[in-house]
């Protein structure tokens, strides 16, 4: 079980980490030069251009470090929700790209049933209406209430969407299970 934001995998980040280490030593030097130029400038020794160049160099390197740290963070695949890993779609050493699924994380905390209802019933269906849900494959049923009613009619199917949140204690239900509303 993983919590939201927990790291599931780490993509090779060796190039970025080496760049960060190089940049940290450059920042150390830039800070030293900047502090010395600042001290001289405060005593009215040296030119303002020298001081501004040292300051600009230090700030520029710090911004590059922040950018590299953001890129480093992008090498970590994090769980978008709290739940369990149901499928691992990648292997060690495999090339991956943005948008390519790597893991399937499922959570049973907020399951819901979705249905498309004929527009003939648009005036009768409202949020809060009681409904009976039938799961014939597992021979189960339960009573619930409509938690969402769509505001638009699909022009192709002439239906509107409704949703019913399922109780968290219905541990016999699974994502993508079929049922009748």
N, C-alpha and C positions, 0 to 999 in steps of 0.2 A: 504494500500500500504506500502510495506516494502522496505528498501534499503539494498543493499548487505552488509552482515556482521551484520545486526541488529538481536538481539536475539528474537527468536520466542517462545522458551520455556526453562525452567530451570529444569534439572533433580535433584533429591534429592542429595544435596551435604553436608549434615550435618556432616558426618564422616570426610570428607576432611577439612571442615572449622574448626572442633574441632582440628584436627591434626595440622593445620596451626597455630592456637592460641597457642597450646602447644609448637610448634617449635619456635614461636616468643619469648616466655619467655626463652627458652633454648638458643636462639641466643643472647638475651640480656645479660645473664650470661656469655656466651662464649666471647662476646665482651669485657665485663668488665675484665674477666680473661686475655684475650689476651692483652688488653691495659696495664694492670699492669705488665704482664710478659715482654712486649715490653719495658716499661719504665725501669724495672729492668735490662733487657738485654742491653739497651742503656747505662746504668751506670756500665756495666760489673759486675752486681750482678746476681747470679743464673746461671743455666746451659743453654747451647744452646738447649738441648733436651727439657727442660721445655718450653722454648719460642716456639720451633717448634711444640710441642704438642698442645699448646694453639692456635697457628696459624692454624694448621691443623684442630682442632676441630671446630673453628669458620668457616673456609672455607667449611668444610664438611656440617655443619648445614645450611649454606647459599645455598649450592647446593641442599640440600634436600628441602629447602623452594621453590627454583625455580622449582623443579620437582613437588611439591605439587600444586604450582600455575598453572603449565601447566595442571595438572590433573583437577584442579578446572575449568579451562577454557573449558575443554572437557565436562563438565556437562551442557554446554549451547548449545542449538540447534540454529544455526545461519542460516539466509537466504543466500543461495549460490549466489543469483542474486537479483537484484532489481525487484520487481513485486508485484503481489497480491497473497494472500493465496487462493488457489482454493479448497483445501481439507485438512482437519485435520484427520489424520489416527490414532491418539492416544487419550487416555482419561487420566484424572488425576488419578494417582495411578496405572496405567498400567505399567508392566515391559516392558522395551524395550532393544534392543541390537544393537550394531554397525551394520550398513548396513540396518537396518529395516527402511522403510520409515515412517516418522512422519508427514510430511507436503508435499503438492504439491504447489510449488510456480511457477506461470506462469508470463511471461512477453510478451507483445505484441510488444516490441520495435524491435526485430530482428527475425521476422517470416521468414521462408523460405520453399520453396517447394522442395522436393527431388523426383527424378525419376531415374529409371534404364533404360538405352537406349540400344537397340540391338547393338552388335558389328558391324553390317553391316553399321552403321552410324558413326563409329569412326573417319573417315577422314573428315566428314562434320560438326561435332559438335565442337565448340570452345567457350572458355570463351568470353563473350560479344555478342554472337549471340542473335538476338531478338527472343522472343517466345511469344506465346499467351497462357494465362492460363484461363481455363474454370472451373467454379464451378457450375455445373449443379443443384445441390441441392438447391442453393440459387439464381439461375438464374443470375449469375454475371460473368464477364470476365474482364481481364485486360492484358495490354501489359507490358512486362518486358524483362530483359536480363539475360542470363546465367551468374552466378557469380562463378561457380566452375565446373570443368570437371575432373573426376577421371582419373588417369593414368594407372590403371590396369583393366583387364577384369576378371569378376567373372567366374571361370572355370565351375561352375555348371549351372549358368543361361545364360552364354555367353553375359553378359551385363556389362556396365560401368555406374557409378553414375554421375549424374549432379545435381546441386542445383541452385535455383533461389531465390534471396532475394526478399521478398515481401515488398511493400511500407508500411511505418509505419502508413499512414493515411487510410489504408484499414481496418477500424474498424469492418467490417462485417466478417472478417476472424478469425478463431479460431485454436488453436493447434490441430493437428491430423485430421483436416478436409481433405476430399478427393477432388481431382481435376484432371483435365486433362491438360497435358503440350503438 
